[in-house]
Amino acid sequence: MHSRDSIIQRIRETLNDDYQFDTFLIGATLPANLFEKEDQIRARFKIRGRENIKSQLIRDLRKKFSEVTKKRIDILHPDLTINLQFQKNTSLEINTKMRPLIMLGRYIKKNRGIPQRSGGEHNSGNEVCIQSKPYHIVSQTPRQASVIRTLEDASIQSIISKEILRITKGEALKFSWIGSEDENSLVLGSGRPFFVQIRNPKTIHLNQKTLRFQEYGLFVNIEEFFERLPEQPVQFIAKTRIVIQASRQIGKEGGLKIKSLANSIVVFQNQKNKSRSSAKRIYSIDIVKINNKIFELDVIADGGLAIKQFVEGREYISPNISAVANLQCKCLLFDILDIRIKEY
């Protein structure tokens, strides 16, 4: 007990002003022989119902640390947890752990050729590990030639990860994607939402909530913070522009048949696992441009609709554009125009 002030000083030296937090909790592990001696004293003097040595030590340390740092004690959801391990030889080990930081963000992608994830990234224990790897970026539109350049770690996940880890000084990240797109797709409107969980960040205060990566055409906004990740998959609605090449020019009748898909349910039948079959609603579908055999559609549908399969009729998806229009259609490109979250 007489070492309380020196213990508090040791904790502050361990934190070294690197941690930013509002609430904390201190716990302790004491040597077994200390409890044995305490039990002997309690038995000898018939002491019952009194606070034990561990409880008193923790209470005093919490109170003193709160006075010194002006931070609040939080038993249930502390920003910072400090565990003191007292050894039998009176040495002290201090372990610190910050509460995971969970945030909802959105990214807008204005350059083609950047995938969500690249081959240099893999999941290890549900956490993102990033490796440095060159990646070839291909920028192209249906009307433009390809432009190829080489960039390091060119994926949305790695670009965002490095910056968020830099800002929060965290150890690792876990991404929870809300939908996906092709690497050659643009993401416009309010952007694609995603959750990211940062393990052991040294700060929970993000002064910088808008991240701009001009060289990649990538813009990120951090919108909300959460205590935990959603337990169920997030439901959303996406507006998508699809560029399609048909085996012949689409006629008026074919156009009307495609438009008739509005308010329909598209069912994907998984032939290997029937329980994984899914259904998506098409809320609206409009033809916005026709140029010979190439035409463009604006489709508003439930998130998770397999766009290429919906266009080409592959993988047992029904109804689909090729079958309805009686044309052999190929999806050349699709861009995400906007995404609206239904619930989480």
Buried (B, 14 or more C-beta within 10 A) or exposed (E): EEEBEEBBEBBEEBBEEEBBBEBBBBBBEBBEEBEEEBEEEEEEEEEEEEEBBBEEBBEBBBEBBBEEBEBEBBEEEBBBBBBBBBEEEEEBEBEBEBBBBBBBBBBBBEBBBBBBBBEBBEEEEEBBEBEEBEBEBEBBBEEEEEEEEEBEBBBBBBBBBBBBBEBBBBEBBBBBBBBBBBBBBBBBBBBBBBBBBBBBBBBBEBEEEEBEBEEBBBBBBBEEEBEEBBEEEBBBBBBBBBBBBBEEEBEEEBBEBBBEBBEBEBEBEEEEEEEEEBEBBBEEBBBEEBEEBBBBBBBBBBBBBBBBBBBBBEBEBEBBBBBBBEBEBBBBBBBBBBBBBEEB
